[in-house]
Amino acid sequence: MNRFLAVDGDACPGYASVCWFGLPQYPLGNNRVEVVVSGDGLEVDRLLQTCIIRITQIDPSYVVVEPDGENYRMMRQSGYDTVR
């Protein structure tokens, strides 16, 4: 997340400017406790074609991030991994 934005007169409570990580990989299969992502989010950027999202699309939760060279291992401290 780079910064939060608001648009005067817009019904949306706000927007977030973001930089994407790479597509998630789940080393434990259906157990989505651990997620591995790369720092290169170009593929996600191409899929979504935006780096501005509504803050109502953000699923807030505490996340532990452990860099392991070129990738990042992430694990939620609370909540659920939502796949849409």
MOTADA-V75151 format. One record per backbone hydrogen bond with DSSP energy under -1.0 kcal/mol. NH is the residue of the N-H (numbers start at 0). CO is the residue of the C=O. E is the energy in kcal/mol with one decimal. If there is no record, write none. Layout:
NH,CO,E / NH,CO,E
//
This chain:
1,16,-3.8 / 2,16,-1.1 / 4,14,-2.9 / 9,6,-2.1 / 14,4,-2.9 / 15,52,-2.9 / 16,2,-3.0 / 17,50,-3.0 / 21,37,-2.7 / 24,35,-1.9 / 28,25,-1.9 / 30,27,-1.6 / 31,29,-1.2 / 34,73,-2.6 / 35,24,-2.8 / 36,71,-2.5 / 38,69,-1.0 / 44,40,-2.7 / 45,41,-2.4 / 46,42,-2.1 / 47,43,-2.8 / 48,44,-2.3 / 52,15,-2.3 / 54,13,-2.1 / 56,53,-2.0 / 57,54,-1.1 / 63,74,-2.9 / 65,72,-2.9 / 67,70,-2.7 / 71,36,-3.2 / 72,65,-2.7 / 73,34,-3.3 / 74,63,-1.8 / 76,61,-3.3
//
